Amino acid sequence: MIVFDVVLVAFVVCLIGAAMSVRVVRQFERGVVFRFGRVRPEIRQPGLVLLVPIADRLQKVNMQIITMPVPAQDGITRDNVTVDVAPG
């Protein structure tokens, strides 16, 4: 009976470790893996990513384009003509 309990506890610990080591990187993200604080050379592409449970840490980087409002600007050309530049 004790052997069954030990095997059950070991199985549960392995299952929890496996669940902690799987991450999902979405289509518009890329993953940077840090192993003990140092950057790993390969960038993780979209999909499932497997990590070493205690050693690795995954940082997701959003690759979407973020637009920001730009105010209209006035300018003067070389021949002293005033022009208005409006975003859009």
C-alpha positions as CSV (number, residue, x, y, z in Angstrom):
1,M,0.0,0.0,0.0
2,I,2.9,2.4,0.8
3,V,4.5,1.7,-2.6
4,F,1.2,2.6,-4.3
5,D,1.1,5.9,-2.4
6,V,4.7,6.8,-3.3
7,V,4.1,6.0,-7.0
8,L,0.9,8.1,-7.0
9,V,2.7,11.0,-5.4
10,A,5.5,10.7,-7.9
11,F,3.0,10.6,-10.8
12,V,1.2,13.7,-9.5
13,V,4.5,15.6,-9.1
14,C,5.5,14.7,-12.7
15,L,2.1,15.7,-14.0
16,I,2.4,19.1,-12.3
17,G,5.9,19.6,-13.6
18,A,4.8,18.7,-17.2
19,A,1.9,21.2,-16.9
20,M,4.3,23.9,-15.8
21,S,6.6,23.4,-18.7
22,V,4.1,23.9,-21.5
23,R,3.4,27.4,-22.8
24,V,1.5,28.7,-25.8
25,V,2.9,31.5,-28.0
26,R,0.2,33.2,-30.1
27,Q,0.5,34.1,-33.8
28,F,1.3,37.7,-33.2
29,E,3.9,37.0,-30.4
30,R,7.4,35.7,-30.2
31,G,9.0,34.1,-27.2
32,V,12.3,34.8,-25.6
33,V,13.6,32.1,-23.2
34,F,15.7,32.9,-20.2
35,R,17.6,30.0,-18.7
36,F,18.9,31.0,-15.2
37,G,18.7,34.7,-16.3
38,R,20.6,34.3,-19.5
39,V,19.0,34.7,-22.9
40,R,18.8,31.5,-25.0
41,P,19.9,32.2,-28.6
42,E,16.8,30.8,-30.4
43,I,13.6,32.7,-30.5
44,R,10.4,30.7,-29.9
45,Q,8.0,30.9,-32.8
46,P,4.2,30.7,-32.5
47,G,2.8,27.4,-31.2
48,L,3.5,25.2,-28.2
49,V,6.7,25.8,-26.3
50,L,8.3,23.3,-23.9
51,L,10.4,24.7,-21.1
52,V,12.5,23.2,-18.3
53,P,10.3,23.7,-15.3
54,I,12.6,25.5,-12.9
55,A,15.5,26.6,-15.1
56,D,13.6,28.4,-17.9
57,R,11.4,31.5,-18.0
58,L,9.5,32.6,-21.1
59,Q,8.9,36.3,-21.9
60,K,6.4,36.9,-24.7
61,V,7.0,39.9,-27.0
62,N,4.1,41.4,-28.8
63,M,4.9,42.0,-32.5
64,Q,1.7,43.9,-33.4
65,I,2.0,47.4,-34.9
66,I,0.8,50.0,-32.5
67,T,-0.4,53.3,-34.0
68,M,0.0,56.6,-32.2
69,P,-1.7,59.9,-33.0
70,V,0.7,62.4,-34.6
71,P,-0.3,66.1,-34.5
72,A,-0.3,68.2,-37.7
73,Q,2.9,70.1,-38.5
74,D,3.8,73.2,-40.4
75,G,6.9,73.5,-42.5
76,I,8.7,75.8,-44.8
77,T,10.3,74.6,-48.0
78,R,13.6,75.8,-49.5
79,D,11.7,78.3,-51.6
80,N,9.9,79.8,-48.6
81,V,6.5,78.2,-49.2
82,T,4.6,77.3,-46.1
83,V,3.1,73.7,-46.1
84,D,0.8,71.9,-43.7
85,V,1.5,68.2,-43.1
86,A,-1.5,66.4,-41.7
87,P,-1.4,62.7,-40.6
88,G,-3.6,60.4,-42.4
